[in-house]
Amino acid sequence: MKTLRQAKVGDVATVVKLHGEGAVKRRIMDMGLTKGTRVQVRKVAPLGDPVEVTVRGYELSIRKADAEMIEVE
C-alpha cells in the first residue's frame, strides 16, 4: 500500500482509496480527492509538511496526516 505522503515530487498517482472516517474523510473528498482522481505531487515543504499537489486543475496543499490517509497507485 502506497500513500500520497510517500509519493515523490513530480510523481503522478491515482487515488485508490480514502482511509479515515467522518468529518476528516468528508473534508478530503470535498477538496476533490476522490477514488479514481489523478494527482500530481508539485512540492513538499522542507520539513515535509504540507505537501502541495495538483488535482482537477488546481493547486492544493494538504497536511502530512491527511496525505497519509490517501492510498494511491
TIRO-246276 format. One record per residue (C-alpha): x, y, z; residue in one letter; residue number from 0. Coordinates in Angstrom, 1 decimal, padded with zeros to 4 digits, always signed. Each point is the difference from the previous one (the first is absolute). Example, Ala and Ser with C-alpha at 12.3 -4.5 7.8 and 13.67 -1.06 7.14 Angstrom:
% residues 2
       u       v       w  aa    i
  +012.3  -004.5  +007.8   a    0
  +001.4  +003.4  -000.7   s    1
% end
This chain:
% residues 73
       u       v       w  aa    i
  +000.0  +000.0  +000.0   m    0
  +001.4  +003.4  -001.0   k    1
  -001.3  +003.2  +001.3   t    2
  +000.1  +003.5  -001.4   l    3
  +002.4  +001.0  +002.7   r    4
  +002.6  -002.6  -001.3   q    5
  -000.3  +001.4  -003.6   a    6
  +003.0  +002.1  -001.2   k    7
  +000.0  +003.4  -001.7   v    8
  -001.0  -000.4  -003.6   g    9
  -001.9  -003.3  +000.5   d   10
  -003.4  -000.4  -001.5   v   11
  -002.3  -002.3  +001.9   a   12
  -003.6  -001.2  +000.0   t   13
  -002.1  +000.0  +003.1   v   14
  -000.9  -003.6  +000.9   v   15
  -001.7  +000.3  +003.4   k   16
  -000.5  +002.5  +002.8   l   17
  +000.7  -001.2  +003.5   h   18
  -001.3  +001.9  +003.1   g   19
  -003.6  +000.7  +000.8   e   20
  -002.6  +002.6  +000.8   g   21
  +000.8  +003.7  -000.4   a   22
  +003.6  -000.6  -001.1   v   23
  -000.9  -002.3  -002.8   k   24
  -002.8  +002.4  -001.1   r   25
  +002.4  +002.9  +000.0   r   26
  +002.5  -001.9  -002.2   i   27
  -002.8  -000.9  -002.4   m   28
  -001.3  +003.6  -000.1   d   29
  +003.5  +001.1  -001.2   m   30
  -000.4  -002.2  -003.1   g   31
  +002.1  -002.9  +001.1   l   32
  -002.4  -002.9  -000.8   t   33
  +000.6  -003.5  -001.3   k   34
  +001.4  +000.0  -003.5   g   35
  +001.3  +003.6  +000.1   t   36
  +003.4  +000.6  -001.5   r   37
  +002.4  +002.0  +002.3   v   38
  +003.4  +001.5  -000.8   q   39
  +002.4  +000.8  +002.9   v   40
  +001.3  +003.5  -000.6   r   41
  +002.0  +000.9  +003.1   k   42
  +000.8  -001.3  +003.5   v   43
  +000.9  +002.6  +002.6   a   44
  +003.5  -000.3  +001.6   p   45
  -001.3  -001.8  +003.1   l   46
  -002.5  -002.0  -002.1   g   47
  -003.1  +001.9  +001.1   d   48
  -002.0  +001.0  -002.0   p   49
  +000.0  -001.9  -003.3   v   50
  -001.1  +002.0  -003.1   e   51
  -001.8  -001.9  -002.7   v   52
  -001.9  +000.8  -003.2   t   53
  -003.4  -001.6  -000.1   v   54
  -002.8  +000.6  -002.5   r   55
  +001.9  +003.0  -001.4   g   56
  +000.7  +001.9  +003.2   y   57
  +002.7  +000.2  +002.6   e   58
  -000.7  -001.5  +003.4   l   59
  +002.1  -000.1  +003.1   s   60
  -000.8  -002.8  +002.5   i   61
  +001.5  -001.0  +003.3   r   62
  +002.2  -003.1  +000.4   k   63
  -002.6  -001.6  +002.2   a   64
  -002.7  +000.4  -002.7   d   65
  +002.4  -001.2  -002.8   a   66
  +000.6  -003.2  +002.1   e   67
  -003.7  -000.8  -000.3   m   68
  -000.1  +000.1  -003.8   i   69
  +001.0  -003.3  -001.6   e   70
  +001.4  +000.3  -003.5   v   71
  +001.5  -002.1  -002.8   e   72
% end
